[in-house]
Amino acid sequence: MINNPLKKKIDAFKTVDKLKEANIYPFFRPLQSDQDTEVMIGSKPVLMFGSNSYLGLTNHPAVKDAAKKAIDKYGSGCAGSRFLNGTLDLHLELEEALADFVGKEGALVFSTGYQVNLGVISALAGRNDYLFMDEWNHACIIDGARLSFSKIYKYGHSDMAHLEKLLSNAPIDAFKLIVTDGVFSMEGDIAKLDEIANLAKKYNASVYVDDAHSLGVLGTCGRGTASHYNITNKVDLIMGTFSKSLASIGGFIAADKNVIEYLKHHARSLMFSASISPGATASALAALNVMKSEPERIEKLWQNTNYTLHQFKEAGFDVGPTESPIIPIYVRDNEKTFIMAKMLMDEGVFVNPVVSPAVSSESSMIRFSLMATHTFEQIDFAVEKLKKVAEMLNIPNMHHEKVAVKA
């Protein structure tokens, strides 16, 4: 009898069963409430320190009202791709606002941030072109690079000497694109975008920054990493998502108008995907307007970040190189990371465990993320619970060298 290869492959996957049997499975936890600083899970209130809603706008009245009005006017969906029947005047309004906000001539809105990186990178880079990527870049950048069939080179995390060596070996007249996260999504540190831009000029390359975790966090009024370094004119492409600070779902790329026109006719993830819904479009636009009109939210986000980092460092936690509201608490052991997340949930604190293969087991962590709407009292509660659980698991004071993540 011939074995069914599909059944054999699926039956070999035992990880989830083992975690569930140990009662430490931490994924797909259903929320029974809105996405706020406190959520309901299993009919129990839990403090949320695992959200990417950095400005806390998912419950802003203006954002919710905009989504409702858009559904009333345009319906629930667009029933087609942007390329064909799925472009609304609302999409164009959002694109114009985004381009103006990040300081570029044009912008193009996609259905998700993931699709932006898939479509843009694979559309720009071909078989005879060169991609240079930080080794800690997000998975969607890696996937976009794979789809491009171009020559891919990874440089050591924020290692500018390594990047320069790689660039120097590529033909000066070849198309070369350097792609980096602005704020790295797990480690929380900021890319050396100013140094990257200088190298790009020296070696005739272009620069692409993924500002998924930078928009609403870095730069003037939250304009992102290029604004943070005051080098917007030196960065060719700025990518962002709506699912973090902009309290919606979707993504965009901003660049010169001729680049946007090219991408409208070459980015397959735009051309062959249904367009972003009216409600999501309107809520992202409203969130962008709130972000501009309420800059105190970003100020409060950084107050919370600095306060929490001080608390964690005083407690002896290893928080690595973070410079942002993303704070990794290194556990450096997969099993202990799962256990710690479960114990914290039992104590009323929701955090995200990050384990291999997302990172190496030696780099496993609790990813603790902050919102502008968190109070110091909520932060104090979470820190005390983390200290309690970490002491029980013997986790604090692990000041080891950071282990590089292999993508």
Helices and strands as residue ranges (DSSP letters): H 5-11, H 15-21, E 38-41, E 44-48, H 61-74, H 89-102, E 106-110, H 113-124, E 130-134, H 139-148, E 151-155, H 160-168, E 176-181, H 193-202, E 206-210, G 220-222, H 225-229, G 232-234, E 237-241, E 251-255, H 257-264, H 268-271, H 278-293, H 296-315, E 326-330, H 334-346, E 349-350, E 352-354, G 361-363, E 365-369, H 376-393
